[in-house]
Amino acid sequence: MRLINTATLALEEFFGDNIPPYAILSHVWGPEEVTFQDWQDLAKAREKQGFQKIELARNQALANDLGWLWVDTNCINKESSAELSEAVNSMFAWYRDAEYCYAYLADVSEAGDPDEAVSKRHLFPRISRSRWFTRGWTLQELLAPRSVFFFSREWRQVGTRKSLADVIAGAAHIRAEYLYNGKKRKGNSRLAISGASVAERMSWLSRRETTRAEDMAYCMLGIFDINMPLLYGEGNRAFTRLQEEILKTSTDETLFSWSWSEDDP
């Protein structure tokens, strides 16, 4: 796992049990994202639009006394197909094991709000309409971490997965029990997503989209605790392979009620 040193911005690799505590960024890709190759020249990387959110996340990690940060855009060398495949198959675990997950809602702005101290309730409609709830990859980034903190475009915290559970449940079409420990549940744990039927878990993806057709399957690997190689160029065959892998470990017949095509929402 490659991490950003929050003190020096250097990238360093860690393996197995030697991975230090870290924060992780969840975001929707935009223009001028900073890649692993860009990061080799920080002066040029700083000129790209995508550097700003990395810097904001880095400052937040420092405020949380964390020395390390993971961001998908520059911590994965996507020119290496082997590294990309390993990263995608590990990503659910990386989000799960992070000390903090920062979800950056770049399209939710507090600009013009007369009083920053007032309740964030007036932001709920803006939050629920965020593109963050429409992307395939952010599904596992919502569900895997132990806690998720949401930030506006201005990097002001607008809530947590727990405090925004009802808003998120409506926006993501996921039962709130999977988002926080409800009053009817004993202990501190949320309802485990592994307890949801295959059909229910697939339904969480039905209103989301990815840039590449294959990623509609690949973004669900962690949701189903599946490991399989990435074959970009296979198109919708990736979804069929995902179903085949699920069949190896599940007898849940609701699997057969789902198929996928590029025409689906």
N, C-alpha and C positions, 0 to 999 in steps of 0.2 A: 504494500500500500504506500503510495507516494503522498506526502503531506507538505503543506506550506509551513515553514517556520514563521510564526507570527512576529517574531522579533527582527528577523533578518530578511524575510521573504524568500529565503532559499528553499528549494525543493529537496526533500530527503526521503529515502525509501526505508520502510520498516517491514518486518516479516513476523508472522506468527504471534507469539506472546509478547514480542518486543514493541508492539504498537502502543504509543503513548496516548494518554487522554487527548481527545480532539473535538473540535466543533465541526459541523458540516453545513454546507449551504444548499438550499433547495431553491430553484428559480426556473423561470421560463427563458429559454434562449432568445436572444435578441441580436441586433446587428453588432458587428465588430466584437465578437466574443474573443477572449484571449486564450490561445491554444498553448499546449505544452511547448511547441516550437517557439512561439512568441515570448514565452517566459524566460527563454535563454538570454534575451536582451531586455532587461526591465525598463530601460529608458524608452524603447519603442513600444513595449507592452503598455506602459502608462498612457500612451497616446491613443489607445483604442478605447472605445466607449465602454466595453465590457469590463475594463479594469476597475471602474468605480465601485461596482457592487462587491468585487473581491476585496477591495480596500475597506469598504463598510463592514463586511463580514469579519475581516481581520481585526478591525478596531473593536468589534463586539466580542470577539474571542479573547482579546487582550483584557477587555473589561470583565470578562468572566474568568480571568486568571488561567486561560488555556494557552499553551505554547504552540499548538498545532491546529491547522485548519485544512479541511478537504473541500475542493471545488471540482466538479466534474470537467469543466472546460479545460483547465490547465494541469490537472493532476493525472490525467490519462493521456498517454501518447497514442492518439487514435490512428496514427500512421502505421502502428503495429497491430495487425489483426489478432495476433495471439494475446497481446496485452489487453486489447479492447474486449475480447471474448471473456477473459478472466475477470476483468473489471465488472462487466455487466452481470456475470454470474455471482459476483461477490457483493454487488451494490446493496441489496437488501440488508445483508449483514452489516455493511459499513454504516448504513443509516441507523440500524438497530443499535449498534454499539457506540454511537456518538454520544458525548456528554450533553451536547446541545444541538438541536437542528434549527437553523434560522431559515424560515420561509420568506423570501423576498417577493412581495407583490408589487411589481414595478408599475402596474396600472392602477394602483389604489393610492390616491394622493390626498393628503390632509391640507394642501395649500388653500389658503383663504379661510380656514376655520378660525373663528374669532377668539376662541378660548381653548387652548390645548388641554386645560385641566378638566374640561367637561367630559361626560361619559362618551365612550367610543361607540355608543349604540347607533349614532347617526351614520357611522361608517359601514354598518352591517350590509346595506344594499350594495355598496361599492365592492365590499369584500366578496360577497356571494357572486358577483358578476366577473370576478377576476379570471383572466385566462389561465391562471394557475390551476383552476379546477376543471379545465378542459383538456389538459395534456396527459398523455398516457404515462409518462415517466413520473409525474408528480404523485400518482396514486400510491406507489410504494413509499414515496418520500413523506406522505401524510401518515401512513399506517405503521411503518417500521420503527421510527424513533420512539424512545421512551418519553420524550416530550418535544413539542414543536412550538416555536415562538414566531409569530407572524409580524412582519415589518412592512410599513408603507414605503412608497417611493422615496420619501424623505428619511428613511430608516428611523422611524419612530415605531415603537412596539404598539401594535393595535390589538393584541390579544394572544392567547395560547390555544392549542388544540382543545384544552379543557374548557376555557372560558368562552370559546367560540363554537362549542360543540353543536349547538342547535343550528347555527348559521351554516357550519360546514356540512352537517347532515343533510340540509336542504340543498346546498350547492353541489355536493358530491354524490347525493343519493345513496348515502351509507347510513345505516342505523347508528344512532348516537352511542349505543353501548360499545361499539368498536372504537370510539374516540376517547372516552373517558370512563372512569369508575363511577357508574351511576349509584343512586341511593339504595337500590335494591340488591346491589352486589356486595358481597363480603370481601374484606381485604382491600388491597390497593391496586389490583390488576384490572385492566380493561378486559372485555370479552375477547378471547383469542380469535384472530381471523381464521385460524385453521378449523374452527368449529363451524364456520359458515359453509353452506353447501357450495358445490362447484358453480351452480347456476347463480347463486347470490354473488359470489366473488366475480364471476364474469360480468354480471350486471353492473358492477362498479365501473367497468371499463367502457360500457356501451355508449356513453355520451362523451367519451374522450377521443382524442386523435393523436397521431404521431406523424412526423414528416415522412418517414419511410414505412412502407406497409409491414415489413418484417418486425418493426419495433412494437406493433400492437401485440405480438406474441412475446417478444423478448422482455418487454416491461412488466410482464406478469410472472416471470420465472420465480422471483422471490415470494410473491403472493401465494404460489402453489408449492414452494420449497422444491423447485425443479432446477436441475443443472443440465444444460444442453449447449452444444456448440452453436455459434452464430454463423449463419450462411447468408450474408447480404447478397441479394440477387434472386433469392428463392421466392420472394413475394409472399402470397397468402399460404404457401406451403409451410411457412414457419408456424402458422396457427395450427395446422394439422399436426405438425410434429409436437407442438405443445400438448395437444389433446392426447396424442399417443403416449407421451411421457406421463401425463396425469393418470392414464389408464393403468399404468404399471404399478401404481401405489394406491389407487382408489377404486372403490366399487360403486361410487356415486353415479347413478344413471342420469342425473340432471346434466351431466357433461354433454350428452348427445343432443340436448336442446339448443346447443350453441354452435354456430358456424361463423365465419368471418369473410367479408369481401371488402374491397376498397370502396364500395358504394354504401357500406354501412355507416351510420353516424359516428 
